[in-house]
Amino acid sequence: APDAGDLLVRLHEALRSLQRSRRVAVRLHLDGHSLAEIARLLDWTPAQARNQVYRGLADLRRFLSPDPVPPR
């Protein structure tokens, strides 16, 4: 089983692989910001914030799965 250090390295690689807008949205989400806060901070609509977070997290799941698939 991978150790915590290996997982952290994979997570950072996965975050770097995201499109910039998704990466920023996901990092804010992981820092505890609500979708409304993310929308306000990035001057997006709430729907844009929700979509970017949702798609970014889906990309991370794919990247971090046992058989990683690069994000689209």
Backbone as CSV, one residue per row, in Angstrom:
resi,resn,N_x,N_y,N_z,CA_x,CA_y,CA_z,C_x,C_y,C_z
1,ALA,0.847,-1.189,0.000,0.000,0.000,0.000,0.886,1.244,0.000
2,PRO,0.487,2.252,-0.755,1.291,3.479,-0.789,1.244,4.198,0.556
3,ASP,2.339,4.852,0.906,2.344,5.594,2.159,1.797,7.005,1.930
4,ALA,1.649,7.749,3.002,1.054,9.084,2.928,1.873,10.013,2.033
5,GLY,3.186,9.888,2.067,4.041,10.723,1.220,3.791,10.480,-0.258
6,ASP,3.653,9.192,-0.623,3.362,8.856,-2.024,2.012,9.422,-2.455
7,LEU,1.029,9.313,-1.578,-0.301,9.832,-1.905,-0.282,11.343,-2.061
8,LEU,0.482,12.016,-1.211,0.582,13.469,-1.297,1.233,13.891,-2.610
9,VAL,2.276,13.180,-3.014,2.932,13.473,-4.297,1.952,13.276,-5.440
10,ARG,1.197,12.177,-5.408,0.203,11.923,-6.468,-0.875,12.991,-6.488
11,LEU,-1.304,13.439,-5.298,-2.326,14.482,-5.237,-1.809,15.780,-5.854
12,HIS,-0.587,16.168,-5.535,-0.014,17.386,-6.110,0.121,17.256,-7.633
13,GLU,0.532,16.094,-8.109,0.617,15.871,-9.552,-0.760,15.985,-10.193
14,ALA,-1.758,15.404,-9.533,-3.121,15.449,-10.052,-3.626,16.890,-10.103
15,LEU,-3.382,17.657,-9.055,-3.815,19.058,-9.048,-3.138,19.854,-10.156
16,ARG,-1.840,19.621,-10.354,-1.111,20.341,-11.416,-1.645,19.992,-12.794
17,SER,-2.202,18.790,-12.946,-2.677,18.357,-14.260,-4.025,18.980,-14.638
18,LEU,-4.724,19.558,-13.653,-6.037,20.134,-13.933,-5.919,21.419,-14.745
19,GLN,-6.974,21.703,-15.508,-7.061,22.996,-16.168,-6.990,24.062,-15.081
20,ARG,-6.433,25.213,-15.411,-6.221,26.261,-14.411,-7.505,26.610,-13.664
21,SER,-8.604,26.814,-14.374,-9.850,27.214,-13.712,-10.325,26.137,-12.737
22,ARG,-10.204,24.882,-13.120,-10.606,23.788,-12.229,-9.664,23.679,-11.046
23,ARG,-8.375,23.847,-11.296,-7.379,23.760,-10.222,-7.649,24.819,-9.160
24,VAL,-7.889,26.059,-9.588,-8.151,27.146,-8.640,-9.428,26.861,-7.849
25,ALA,-10.480,26.447,-8.533,-11.753,26.164,-7.874,-11.622,25.016,-6.876
26,VAL,-10.944,23.962,-7.270,-10.781,22.803,-6.379,-9.936,23.166,-5.167
27,ARG,-8.873,23.921,-5.364,-8.044,24.311,-4.217,-8.837,25.144,-3.221
28,LEU,-9.652,26.083,-3.737,-10.494,26.871,-2.832,-11.486,25.969,-2.100
29,HIS,-12.066,25.024,-2.825,-13.006,24.072,-2.218,-12.317,23.251,-1.126
30,LEU,-11.124,22.750,-1.422,-10.382,21.952,-0.444,-9.948,22.789,0.759
31,ASP,-9.814,24.101,0.553,-9.486,25.007,1.667,-10.707,25.341,2.506
32,GLY,-11.887,24.821,2.113,-13.080,24.997,2.920,-14.037,26.079,2.471
33,HIS,-13.775,26.687,1.314,-14.676,27.730,0.818,-15.947,27.106,0.242
34,SER,-17.056,27.776,0.454,-18.331,27.321,-0.114,-18.369,27.675,-1.599
35,LEU,-19.308,27.063,-2.306,-19.460,27.377,-3.726,-19.798,28.849,-3.929
36,ALA,-20.604,29.407,-3.043,-20.951,30.828,-3.143,-19.703,31.698,-2.968
37,GLU,-18.848,31.338,-2.029,-17.603,32.095,-1.819,-16.682,31.968,-3.028
38,ILE,-16.574,30.766,-3.571,-15.720,30.549,-4.745,-16.219,31.400,-5.906
39,ALA,-17.528,31.410,-6.117,-18.105,32.218,-7.193,-17.772,33.690,-6.989
40,ARG,-17.930,34.170,-5.778,-17.655,35.579,-5.484,-16.171,35.901,-5.649
41,LEU,-15.299,35.051,-5.117,-13.857,35.291,-5.193,-13.340,35.305,-6.634
42,LEU,-13.928,34.462,-7.485,-13.436,34.327,-8.852,-14.286,35.091,-9.866
43,ASP,-15.268,35.826,-9.354,-16.167,36.603,-10.210,-16.863,35.702,-11.228
44,TRP,-17.349,34.572,-10.739,-18.084,33.604,-11.548,-19.524,33.570,-11.071
45,THR,-20.375,32.955,-11.884,-21.730,32.676,-11.430,-21.655,31.464,-10.494
46,PRO,-22.664,31.293,-9.644,-22.672,30.092,-8.794,-22.628,28.798,-9.614
47,ALA,-23.291,28.792,-10.772,-23.280,27.597,-11.623,-21.868,27.312,-12.153
48,GLN,-21.138,28.352,-12.519,-19.751,28.157,-12.980,-18.895,27.562,-11.873
49,ALA,-19.033,28.100,-10.669,-18.240,27.595,-9.540,-18.574,26.135,-9.283
50,ARG,-19.854,25.811,-9.245,-20.283,24.428,-8.996,-19.728,23.494,-10.069
51,ASN,-19.847,23.889,-11.338,-19.371,23.045,-12.432,-17.859,22.844,-12.390
52,GLN,-17.105,23.900,-12.133,-15.650,23.782,-12.115,-15.180,22.908,-10.950
53,VAL,-15.801,23.064,-9.791,-15.441,22.221,-8.641,-15.817,20.776,-8.935
54,TYR,-17.047,20.554,-9.397,-17.529,19.195,-9.673,-16.629,18.508,-10.704
55,ARG,-16.347,19.185,-11.795,-15.529,18.578,-12.850,-14.085,18.408,-12.400
56,GLY,-13.566,19.356,-11.648,-12.208,19.228,-11.140,-12.061,18.051,-10.189
57,LEU,-13.045,17.858,-9.303,-13.000,16.718,-8.384,-13.130,15.402,-9.147
58,ALA,-13.956,15.390,-10.189,-14.096,14.178,-11.010,-12.765,13.866,-11.703
59,ASP,-12.090,14.905,-12.207,-10.777,14.700,-12.826,-9.779,14.134,-11.814
60,LEU,-9.801,14.673,-10.601,-8.895,14.166,-9.562,-9.176,12.702,-9.254
61,ARG,-10.462,12.339,-9.152,-10.810,10.934,-8.882,-10.262,10.028,-9.975
62,ARG,-10.432,10.456,-11.221,-9.924,9.642,-12.338,-8.404,9.516,-12.255
63,PHE,-7.726,10.614,-11.987,-6.272,10.614,-11.929,-5.755,9.760,-10.777
64,LEU,-6.443,9.791,-9.647,-5.979,9.096,-8.458,-6.508,7.667,-8.337
65,SER,-7.353,7.250,-9.272,-7.872,5.879,-9.232,-6.730,4.883,-9.467
66,PRO,-6.929,3.627,-9.120,-5.860,2.633,-9.306,-5.362,2.547,-10.753
67,ASP,-6.230,2.792,-11.722,-5.845,2.838,-13.130,-6.053,4.256,-13.624
68,PRO,-5.110,5.181,-13.313,-5.333,6.596,-13.603,-5.541,6.870,-15.096
69,VAL,-6.481,7.760,-15.340,-6.754,8.240,-16.692,-6.500,9.739,-16.652
70,PRO,-5.679,10.283,-17.555,-5.405,11.725,-17.516,-6.689,12.518,-17.697
71,PRO,-6.801,13.668,-16.999,-7.980,14.514,-17.162,-8.122,15.009,-18.591
72,ARG,-9.363,15.262,-18.987,-9.617,15.779,-20.338,-9.262,17.219,-20.446
